[in-house]
Amino acid sequence: MRASLVPFPLSLVPFPLSLFPFALVLLTPATASADITAFLGVNGTPTNRAVKGVAAGLGLLIVGFEFEYADTNEDVAEAAPGLRTFMFNGMAQTPIAVGGLQFYGTAGGGVYREQLADVSETHVGLNIGGGVKMSLIGPLRLRLDYRVFTLRGEPRHSKPQRFYAGINVKF
């Protein structure tokens, strides 16, 4: 009797070999990345005023977290209060840049201070928004961001909106 070459029976393998590549990807640790953004923009509520700030974030493959500080000066002549925000946000982002663009959505909350002349309000607030980070050169990116805030308490304007552009450095 001649021995025949019989392939190893796959039924003896407790883990299907076809799932091995997926398991390898899932078991490989994700590389974390961090970035920092310095930005300038416009707070359009109730009139257009300059906003400036900084954001620092930490991202995994799709999920990220960010702390952001922003400051808008008051304009007493236009009855537009100054607004200072300290927000902590969660982010969902595309895992890689496609055509040099990495899109993201963000939501979070924190503390704000609104002030007009000698009247001020300090309370908590929420924000939701999104944007894109565009590759420029090396670790430098241009970041465009839009946010809508929901301010609790008794602010003069409870739903300010903000758009900014900033220089982002990924490391």
Backbone as a chain_set.jsonl record, in Angstrom:
{"seq": "MRASLVPFPLSLVPFPLSLFPFALVLLTPATASADITAFLGVNGTPTNRAVKGVAAGLGLLIVGFEFEYADTNEDVAEAAPGLRTFMFNGMAQTPIAVGGLQFYGTAGGGVYREQLADVSETHVGLNIGGGVKMSLIGPLRLRLDYRVFTLRGEPRHSKPQRFYAGINVKF", "coords": {"N": [[0.83, -1.154, 0.0], [0.572, 2.056, -0.832], [1.631, 5.155, 0.51], [-0.34, 7.999, 0.708], [-0.403, 11.483, 0.027], [-1.98, 13.3, 2.251], [-3.696, 16.16, 2.976], [-3.341, 18.196, 5.915], [-5.951, 17.879, 8.156], [-8.201, 20.452, 8.404], [-10.221, 20.589, 10.224], [-9.218, 19.852, 12.624], [-7.973, 22.032, 13.611], [-8.492, 24.445, 16.0], [-8.97, 27.12, 15.522], [-10.087, 28.791, 12.755], [-8.095, 28.948, 9.876], [-8.5, 30.878, 7.965], [-9.266, 33.117, 9.345], [-7.013, 33.966, 10.56], [-5.31, 36.142, 9.522], [-6.922, 38.394, 10.19], [-7.078, 38.178, 12.975], [-4.415, 38.576, 13.592], [-4.083, 41.267, 12.914], [-5.848, 42.448, 14.769], [-4.641, 41.748, 17.187], [-2.247, 43.03, 17.121], [-0.569, 45.696, 18.593], [-1.938, 48.98, 18.566], [-0.529, 51.897, 17.194], [-0.012, 54.79, 18.932], [-0.615, 58.237, 18.356], [0.227, 61.668, 18.657], [-0.771, 65.108, 18.673], [-0.512, 68.676, 18.253], [-2.163, 71.782, 18.076], [-2.12, 75.114, 17.072], [-4.293, 77.773, 16.797], [-6.255, 80.184, 14.889], [-9.257, 81.966, 14.454], [-12.754, 82.566, 13.827], [-15.384, 83.636, 15.867], [-18.664, 83.626, 15.424], [-20.883, 84.533, 16.847], [-22.47, 86.917, 18.737], [-21.645, 88.598, 16.759], [-19.022, 88.765, 14.3], [-15.958, 87.936, 15.672], [-12.523, 87.728, 16.559], [-11.034, 84.59, 17.385], [-8.752, 82.739, 19.332], [-6.494, 80.074, 20.077], [-5.442, 76.873, 21.486], [-4.936, 73.41, 20.935], [-4.485, 70.118, 22.116], [-3.885, 66.779, 21.368], [-4.443, 63.187, 21.525], [-4.279, 60.294, 19.677], [-5.561, 57.118, 18.716], [-6.035, 54.402, 16.514], [-8.641, 54.916, 15.283], [-10.079, 56.253, 17.206], [-9.812, 59.142, 19.272], [-8.616, 61.606, 21.653], [-8.907, 64.901, 23.008], [-7.734, 67.975, 24.364], [-8.788, 71.285, 24.609], [-8.263, 74.767, 24.477], [-9.728, 77.911, 24.142], [-10.101, 81.379, 23.259], [-12.108, 84.184, 22.98], [-12.269, 87.582, 22.362], [-14.148, 90.204, 23.985], [-16.577, 92.512, 22.635], [-17.648, 95.371, 23.476], [-19.012, 97.542, 22.308], [-20.565, 96.299, 20.358], [-22.103, 94.695, 21.907], [-21.201, 92.107, 22.272], [-20.212, 89.363, 23.974], [-17.121, 88.328, 25.564], [-15.655, 85.105, 25.255], [-14.403, 82.337, 26.83], [-13.202, 79.107, 26.603], [-12.721, 75.821, 27.935], [-12.295, 72.775, 26.933], [-12.815, 69.223, 26.846], [-12.574, 66.669, 24.593], [-13.87, 63.865, 22.754], [-12.892, 62.04, 19.881], [-13.655, 60.835, 16.605], [-12.033, 59.541, 13.892], [-10.799, 59.325, 10.499], [-8.81, 56.479, 9.858], [-6.434, 56.714, 8.403], [-4.761, 59.18, 6.4], [-6.376, 60.201, 3.506], [-5.538, 60.956, 0.367], [-4.032, 62.962, 1.48], [-5.757, 64.064, 3.311], [-7.301, 63.993, 6.455], [-10.182, 63.252, 7.969], [-12.408, 64.156, 10.657], [-14.69, 63.815, 13.419], [-16.033, 65.356, 16.311], [-16.891, 65.53, 19.784], [-17.748, 66.834, 22.975], [-17.179, 68.186, 26.259], [-16.971, 70.74, 28.824], [-15.76, 73.562, 30.621], [-16.843, 76.953, 30.577], [-16.386, 80.526, 30.288], [-18.127, 83.403, 30.06], [-18.07, 86.827, 29.323], [-19.124, 90.188, 29.561], [-18.457, 93.443, 29.767], [-18.838, 94.21, 33.146], [-20.324, 91.982, 33.754], [-20.565, 88.544, 34.15], [-20.554, 85.034, 33.351], [-19.976, 81.819, 34.459], [-19.835, 78.47, 33.749], [-20.835, 75.126, 32.78], [-20.372, 73.558, 29.568], [-21.208, 72.12, 26.356], [-19.954, 70.706, 23.285], [-19.989, 70.159, 19.755], [-18.713, 69.029, 16.662], [-16.584, 69.132, 13.76], [-14.048, 68.41, 11.303], [-11.109, 68.752, 9.24], [-7.805, 67.557, 8.75], [-5.12, 68.575, 6.924], [-2.405, 67.375, 5.144], [0.718, 69.006, 4.924], [3.706, 69.415, 4.877], [6.041, 67.053, 5.848], [5.65, 66.56, 9.295], [3.875, 68.649, 9.554], [0.614, 70.014, 9.383], [-2.371, 71.481, 8.021], [-5.153, 72.535, 9.778], [-8.618, 72.572, 9.713], [-11.558, 73.546, 11.323], [-14.847, 73.266, 12.662], [-17.176, 74.237, 15.095], [-20.013, 73.862, 17.235], [-21.379, 75.167, 20.08], [-23.053, 74.411, 23.157], [-24.091, 76.168, 25.701], [-24.532, 75.979, 29.131], [-26.416, 77.199, 32.011], [-26.799, 80.71, 32.387], [-25.997, 82.168, 29.919], [-25.404, 84.963, 27.682], [-25.562, 84.279, 25.032], [-26.453, 81.214, 24.068], [-25.783, 79.308, 22.131], [-23.174, 79.531, 20.68], [-21.136, 79.645, 17.702], [-18.22, 78.48, 16.013], [-15.467, 78.852, 13.818], [-12.296, 77.756, 12.78], [-8.871, 77.972, 11.637], [-5.804, 76.293, 11.713], [-2.331, 75.608, 12.522], [-1.07, 72.443, 12.648], [0.856, 70.072, 14.354], [2.057, 66.907, 14.069], [3.137, 64.243, 16.069]], "CA": [[0.0, 0.0, 0.0], [1.354, 3.259, -0.998], [1.155, 6.269, 1.337], [-0.774, 9.158, -0.085], [-0.272, 12.775, 0.683], [-3.282, 13.799, 2.69], [-3.481, 17.446, 3.655], [-3.69, 18.248, 7.327], [-7.38, 18.207, 8.251], [-8.452, 21.737, 9.045], [-11.188, 20.436, 11.31], [-8.479, 19.664, 13.867], [-7.491, 23.343, 14.045], [-9.595, 25.094, 16.7], [-9.142, 28.466, 14.997], [-10.026, 28.722, 11.286], [-6.934, 29.629, 9.32], [-8.911, 32.039, 7.171], [-9.406, 34.26, 10.253], [-5.71, 34.285, 11.126], [-4.849, 37.516, 9.227], [-7.714, 39.361, 10.948], [-6.66, 38.072, 14.367], [-3.096, 39.182, 13.676], [-4.29, 42.718, 12.916], [-6.488, 42.83, 16.024], [-3.745, 41.519, 18.307], [-1.097, 43.912, 17.002], [-0.877, 46.94, 19.297], [-2.1, 50.171, 17.74], [0.428, 52.948, 17.468], [-0.64, 56.043, 19.332], [0.014, 59.441, 17.842], [-0.196, 62.878, 19.353], [-0.602, 66.318, 17.887], [-0.822, 69.941, 18.901], [-2.631, 72.754, 17.096], [-2.294, 76.522, 17.432], [-5.273, 78.209, 15.808], [-6.94, 81.473, 14.828], [-10.517, 81.784, 13.74], [-13.819, 83.532, 14.037], [-16.579, 83.291, 16.623], [-19.673, 84.416, 14.718], [-22.067, 84.758, 17.666], [-23.506, 87.416, 17.834], [-20.964, 89.25, 15.637], [-17.722, 88.141, 14.03], [-14.824, 88.357, 16.485], [-11.397, 86.791, 16.465], [-10.822, 83.585, 18.431], [-7.421, 82.139, 19.274], [-6.414, 78.996, 21.048], [-4.526, 75.756, 21.298], [-5.523, 72.089, 21.191], [-3.497, 69.03, 22.188], [-4.641, 65.546, 21.262], [-3.837, 61.865, 21.482], [-5.127, 59.465, 18.846], [-5.255, 55.736, 18.395], [-6.314, 54.193, 15.099], [-9.851, 55.629, 14.879], [-10.558, 57.038, 18.339], [-8.834, 60.054, 19.836], [-9.048, 62.505, 22.71], [-8.27, 66.192, 22.821], [-8.039, 69.087, 25.252], [-8.749, 72.51, 23.814], [-8.481, 76.06, 25.125], [-9.981, 78.956, 23.15], [-10.44, 82.67, 23.848], [-12.672, 85.197, 22.09], [-12.359, 88.864, 23.055], [-15.455, 90.852, 23.974], [-16.756, 93.762, 21.901], [-18.691, 96.055, 24.241], [-19.801, 98.381, 21.395], [-21.518, 95.426, 19.654], [-22.736, 93.854, 22.932], [-20.749, 90.735, 22.019], [-19.387, 88.986, 25.118], [-15.941, 87.494, 25.412], [-15.935, 83.711, 25.583], [-13.222, 81.516, 27.059], [-13.639, 77.717, 26.779], [-11.776, 74.756, 28.274], [-13.089, 71.607, 26.552], [-12.212, 67.903, 26.661], [-13.376, 66.072, 23.535], [-13.591, 62.592, 22.124], [-12.872, 62.193, 18.422], [-13.644, 59.696, 15.695], [-11.323, 60.046, 12.717], [-10.392, 58.32, 9.526], [-7.57, 55.911, 10.387], [-5.281, 57.197, 7.638], [-5.051, 60.303, 5.527], [-6.705, 59.812, 2.134], [-5.205, 62.108, -0.471], [-3.502, 63.998, 2.345], [-6.826, 64.593, 4.154], [-7.795, 63.138, 7.531], [-11.424, 63.83, 8.46], [-12.753, 63.775, 12.021], [-15.841, 64.377, 14.108], [-15.677, 65.5, 17.715], [-17.922, 65.96, 20.732], [-17.204, 66.847, 24.322], [-17.698, 69.164, 27.195], [-15.999, 71.372, 29.7], [-16.134, 74.767, 31.342], [-16.711, 78.192, 29.818], [-16.603, 81.8, 30.976], [-18.599, 84.448, 29.155], [-17.998, 88.103, 30.026], [-19.404, 91.432, 28.847], [-18.243, 94.507, 30.76], [-18.626, 93.592, 34.451], [-21.264, 90.874, 33.938], [-19.956, 87.316, 33.64], [-21.193, 83.745, 33.638], [-19.084, 80.667, 34.39], [-20.677, 77.276, 33.872], [-20.388, 74.034, 31.92], [-20.867, 73.602, 28.204], [-20.974, 70.991, 25.46], [-19.663, 71.109, 21.908], [-19.965, 69.122, 18.722], [-18.179, 69.614, 15.444], [-15.77, 68.283, 12.911], [-13.115, 69.118, 10.459], [-10.152, 68.011, 8.436], [-6.384, 67.869, 8.884], [-4.537, 68.427, 5.591], [-0.951, 67.26, 5.154], [1.456, 70.051, 4.224], [5.056, 68.915, 4.659], [6.501, 66.334, 7.029], [4.617, 66.434, 10.334], [3.007, 69.834, 9.564], [-0.685, 69.903, 8.723], [-3.337, 72.565, 8.177], [-6.371, 71.997, 10.383], [-9.831, 73.389, 9.607], [-12.453, 73.0, 12.336], [-16.103, 73.98, 12.92], [-17.801, 73.773, 16.339], [-21.23, 74.472, 17.777], [-21.377, 75.003, 21.529], [-24.285, 74.54, 23.925], [-23.641, 76.674, 26.989], [-25.529, 75.862, 30.209], [-26.473, 78.359, 32.889], [-27.496, 81.868, 31.825], [-25.149, 82.992, 29.045], [-26.125, 85.873, 26.765], [-25.748, 83.525, 23.788], [-26.273, 79.825, 24.495], [-25.359, 78.435, 21.019], [-22.166, 80.147, 19.806], [-20.506, 78.815, 16.67], [-16.842, 78.903, 15.79], [-14.69, 78.238, 12.742], [-10.909, 78.159, 12.861], [-7.8, 77.342, 10.875], [-4.612, 76.251, 12.561], [-1.179, 74.8, 12.152], [-1.069, 71.241, 13.46], [2.097, 69.31, 14.29], [1.841, 65.513, 14.484], [4.36, 63.575, 16.544]], "C": [[0.887, 1.232, 0.0], [0.776, 4.386, -0.161], [0.778, 7.426, 0.434], [-0.591, 10.427, 0.74], [-1.666, 13.298, 1.002], [-3.032, 15.122, 3.4], [-3.95, 17.364, 5.105], [-5.161, 18.645, 7.445], [-7.596, 19.484, 9.054], [-9.443, 21.63, 10.191], [-10.494, 20.224, 12.648], [-7.946, 20.99, 14.42], [-8.65, 24.068, 14.735], [-9.895, 26.489, 16.163], [-9.049, 28.407, 13.484], [-8.865, 29.558, 10.734], [-7.318, 30.863, 8.511], [-9.078, 33.29, 8.042], [-8.071, 34.707, 10.841], [-5.226, 35.693, 10.781], [-5.619, 38.573, 10.018], [-7.314, 39.354, 12.418], [-5.302, 38.732, 14.565], [-3.206, 40.706, 13.726], [-4.871, 43.176, 14.247], [-5.551, 42.692, 17.218], [-2.492, 42.382, 18.25], [-1.421, 45.231, 17.692], [-0.953, 48.116, 18.335], [-1.065, 51.206, 18.156], [-0.332, 54.218, 17.817], [0.114, 57.195, 18.69], [-0.54, 60.631, 18.617], [-0.032, 64.047, 18.405], [-0.968, 67.534, 18.73], [-1.158, 70.939, 17.805], [-2.683, 74.133, 17.726], [-3.22, 77.094, 16.369], [-5.755, 79.64, 15.995], [-8.217, 81.256, 14.051], [-11.489, 82.896, 14.036], [-14.936, 82.902, 14.852], [-17.665, 84.202, 16.053], [-20.902, 84.747, 15.525], [-21.789, 85.831, 18.689], [-22.924, 88.174, 16.645], [-19.618, 88.568, 15.45], [-16.63, 88.786, 14.873], [-13.751, 87.299, 16.399], [-11.378, 85.847, 17.659], [-9.427, 83.014, 18.227], [-7.359, 81.051, 20.324], [-5.396, 77.946, 20.688], [-5.268, 74.469, 21.649], [-4.388, 71.068, 21.193], [-4.269, 67.722, 22.227], [-3.778, 64.307, 21.239], [-4.779, 60.974, 20.698], [-4.626, 58.049, 18.733], [-5.637, 55.563, 16.935], [-7.504, 55.029, 14.623], [-10.324, 56.585, 15.958], [-9.44, 57.933, 18.859], [-9.465, 60.905, 20.924], [-8.273, 63.801, 22.577], [-8.685, 67.147, 23.934], [-7.853, 70.35, 24.444], [-9.036, 73.72, 24.687], [-8.689, 77.081, 24.019], [-10.442, 80.225, 23.849], [-10.919, 83.628, 22.758], [-12.797, 86.49, 22.886], [-13.767, 89.432, 22.972], [-15.416, 92.115, 23.129], [-17.945, 94.472, 22.544], [-19.585, 96.883, 23.326], [-20.862, 97.569, 20.655], [-22.31, 94.539, 20.608], [-22.425, 92.367, 22.7], [-19.806, 90.326, 23.145], [-18.131, 88.219, 24.717], [-16.303, 86.081, 25.838], [-14.625, 82.951, 25.695], [-13.715, 80.102, 27.347], [-12.452, 76.813, 27.089], [-12.542, 73.455, 28.041], [-12.224, 70.348, 26.431], [-13.123, 67.149, 25.7], [-12.92, 64.671, 23.174], [-13.674, 62.793, 20.629], [-12.999, 60.84, 17.742], [-13.054, 60.225, 14.394], [-11.026, 58.925, 11.734], [-9.028, 57.788, 9.966], [-6.309, 56.367, 9.662], [-5.722, 58.39, 6.808], [-5.297, 59.786, 4.112], [-6.496, 61.038, 1.261], [-4.689, 63.27, 0.356], [-4.522, 64.6, 3.29], [-7.239, 63.566, 5.205], [-9.005, 63.84, 8.155], [-11.707, 63.347, 9.88], [-14.06, 64.437, 12.454], [-15.499, 64.397, 15.586], [-16.873, 65.946, 18.538], [-17.314, 65.918, 22.118], [-17.829, 67.911, 25.18], [-16.595, 69.733, 28.055], [-16.599, 72.585, 30.38], [-15.965, 75.97, 30.424], [-16.857, 79.381, 30.759], [-16.958, 82.824, 29.913], [-18.592, 85.758, 29.936], [-18.274, 89.257, 29.08], [-19.404, 92.534, 29.886], [-18.022, 93.863, 32.122], [-19.649, 92.511, 34.762], [-20.622, 89.618, 33.336], [-20.758, 86.099, 34.071], [-20.135, 82.664, 33.453], [-19.92, 79.433, 34.653], [-20.072, 76.177, 33.002], [-21.004, 74.178, 30.536], [-20.519, 72.33, 27.458], [-20.591, 71.535, 24.095], [-19.683, 69.897, 21.009], [-19.454, 69.78, 17.454], [-17.389, 68.609, 14.642], [-14.849, 69.115, 12.065], [-12.213, 68.186, 9.689], [-8.745, 68.494, 8.76], [-5.744, 67.552, 7.544], [-3.015, 68.416, 5.682], [-0.318, 68.388, 4.355], [2.844, 69.536, 3.86], [5.539, 68.27, 5.955], [5.381, 66.195, 8.05], [3.658, 67.625, 10.388], [1.733, 69.599, 8.771], [-1.47, 71.194, 8.941], [-4.601, 71.942, 8.731], [-7.489, 73.017, 10.247], [-10.889, 72.744, 10.487], [-13.682, 73.89, 12.482], [-16.735, 73.392, 14.168], [-19.079, 74.56, 16.62], [-21.237, 74.148, 19.267], [-22.789, 75.118, 22.077], [-23.857, 74.913, 25.337], [-24.779, 76.606, 27.994], [-25.493, 77.116, 31.068], [-27.266, 79.472, 32.224], [-26.567, 82.731, 30.969], [-26.009, 83.915, 28.184], [-26.45, 85.161, 25.449], [-25.434, 82.062, 24.097], [-25.776, 78.889, 23.399], [-24.315, 79.126, 20.125], [-21.575, 79.133, 18.833], [-19.128, 79.384, 16.376], [-16.243, 78.143, 14.609], [-13.252, 78.691, 12.92], [-10.019, 77.391, 11.884], [-6.56, 77.382, 11.747], [-3.507, 75.427, 11.965], [-1.089, 73.666, 13.163], [0.254, 70.529, 13.262], [1.814, 67.933, 14.862], [3.166, 64.916, 14.923], [4.022, 62.261, 17.213]], "O": [[1.83, 1.36, 0.781], [-0.442, 4.562, -0.12], [1.511, 7.776, -0.491], [-0.625, 10.418, 1.971], [-2.421, 13.686, 0.11], [-2.231, 15.182, 4.332], [-4.827, 16.576, 5.459], [-5.568, 19.66, 6.878], [-7.223, 19.577, 10.223], [-9.487, 22.512, 11.049], [-11.112, 20.398, 13.699], [-7.517, 21.054, 15.572], [-9.69, 24.285, 14.113], [-11.007, 26.982, 16.351], [-8.009, 28.004, 12.963], [-8.692, 30.723, 11.092], [-6.523, 31.796, 8.395], [-9.034, 34.406, 7.526], [-8.008, 35.716, 11.543], [-4.763, 36.396, 11.679], [-5.025, 39.551, 10.473], [-7.22, 40.412, 13.04], [-5.063, 39.373, 15.589], [-2.499, 41.358, 14.496], [-4.432, 44.186, 14.796], [-5.666, 43.459, 18.174], [-1.751, 42.458, 19.23], [-2.456, 45.831, 17.402], [-0.147, 48.237, 17.413], [-0.769, 51.361, 19.341], [-1.2, 54.658, 17.063], [1.329, 57.133, 18.505], [-1.645, 60.581, 19.157], [0.747, 63.988, 17.454], [-1.632, 67.432, 19.761], [-0.531, 70.952, 16.746], [-3.24, 74.295, 18.812], [-2.972, 76.927, 15.175], [-5.679, 80.218, 17.079], [-8.261, 80.466, 13.108], [-11.118, 84.0, 14.434], [-15.379, 81.788, 14.573], [-17.584, 85.422, 16.191], [-21.893, 85.205, 14.956], [-20.877, 85.634, 19.491], [-23.607, 88.378, 15.641], [-19.135, 87.875, 16.346], [-16.399, 89.994, 14.81], [-14.035, 86.119, 16.193], [-11.664, 86.242, 18.79], [-8.978, 82.829, 17.096], [-8.071, 81.09, 21.327], [-4.611, 78.085, 19.751], [-6.115, 74.446, 22.542], [-3.461, 71.142, 20.386], [-5.198, 67.566, 23.019], [-2.576, 64.353, 20.978], [-5.965, 60.902, 21.018], [-3.422, 57.803, 18.663], [-5.561, 56.532, 16.178], [-7.379, 55.775, 13.652], [-10.912, 57.623, 15.652], [-8.274, 57.54, 18.884], [-10.684, 60.924, 21.094], [-7.138, 63.816, 22.101], [-9.829, 67.135, 24.388], [-6.891, 70.483, 23.688], [-9.936, 73.7, 25.526], [-7.918, 77.121, 23.06], [-11.09, 80.169, 24.895], [-10.237, 83.853, 21.758], [-13.374, 86.492, 23.973], [-14.493, 89.177, 22.011], [-14.358, 92.712, 22.931], [-19.098, 94.209, 22.203], [-20.797, 96.931, 23.538], [-21.939, 98.086, 20.356], [-23.108, 93.714, 20.162], [-23.272, 91.498, 22.906], [-18.713, 90.88, 23.264], [-18.086, 87.556, 23.681], [-17.168, 85.891, 26.693], [-13.83, 82.928, 24.755], [-14.551, 79.906, 28.23], [-11.345, 77.005, 26.586], [-13.362, 73.071, 28.875], [-11.078, 70.394, 25.983], [-14.317, 67.004, 25.964], [-11.74, 64.338, 23.276], [-14.445, 63.628, 20.156], [-12.51, 59.828, 18.245], [-13.515, 61.232, 13.858], [-11.005, 57.746, 12.088], [-8.177, 58.564, 10.402], [-5.231, 56.4, 10.255], [-6.911, 58.579, 6.549], [-4.497, 59.012, 3.587], [-7.198, 62.039, 1.403], [-4.879, 64.43, -0.01], [-4.207, 65.549, 4.006], [-7.496, 62.407, 4.88], [-8.869, 64.888, 8.788], [-11.291, 62.252, 10.26], [-14.467, 65.47, 11.923], [-14.752, 63.542, 16.063], [-17.754, 66.652, 18.047], [-16.467, 65.074, 22.409], [-18.88, 68.463, 24.855], [-15.451, 69.281, 28.023], [-17.793, 72.627, 30.674], [-15.057, 76.005, 29.594], [-17.377, 79.261, 31.868], [-16.186, 83.076, 28.988], [-19.053, 85.803, 31.077], [-17.752, 89.316, 27.967], [-20.251, 92.558, 30.78], [-17.112, 93.046, 32.264], [-19.827, 92.155, 35.927], [-20.195, 89.616, 32.181], [-21.532, 86.142, 35.028], [-19.476, 82.602, 32.415], [-20.63, 79.353, 35.656], [-18.934, 76.289, 32.546], [-22.028, 74.838, 30.362], [-19.65, 71.564, 27.873], [-20.87, 72.693, 23.782], [-19.432, 68.77, 21.436], [-19.729, 70.953, 17.2], [-17.513, 67.398, 14.824], [-14.864, 70.345, 12.101], [-12.505, 67.004, 9.507], [-8.52, 69.678, 9.01], [-5.805, 66.417, 7.071], [-2.412, 69.337, 6.233], [-0.756, 68.695, 3.246], [3.13, 69.254, 2.696], [5.454, 68.871, 7.027], [4.282, 65.76, 7.708], [2.719, 67.617, 11.184], [1.752, 69.069, 7.66], [-1.257, 71.906, 9.922], [-5.074, 70.931, 8.213], [-7.331, 74.18, 10.616], [-11.103, 71.534, 10.415], [-13.579, 75.115, 12.432], [-16.826, 72.17, 14.294], [-19.201, 75.74, 16.293], [-21.116, 72.987, 19.659], [-23.622, 75.838, 21.525], [-23.328, 74.083, 26.077], [-25.87, 77.116, 27.737], [-24.645, 77.988, 30.877], [-28.282, 79.218, 31.576], [-26.373, 83.909, 31.269], [-27.199, 83.668, 27.989], [-27.487, 85.414, 24.835], [-24.283, 81.712, 24.356], [-25.378, 77.765, 23.705], [-24.552, 79.288, 18.928], [-21.524, 77.934, 19.106], [-18.895, 80.588, 16.473], [-16.485, 76.949, 14.431], [-12.999, 79.867, 13.182], [-10.372, 76.322, 11.387], [-6.295, 78.371, 12.43], [-3.711, 74.652, 11.03], [-1.039, 73.894, 14.372], [0.727, 70.394, 12.134], [1.382, 67.807, 16.008], [4.185, 65.06, 14.247], [4.919, 61.556, 17.677]]}, "num_chains": 1, "name": "protein.A"}
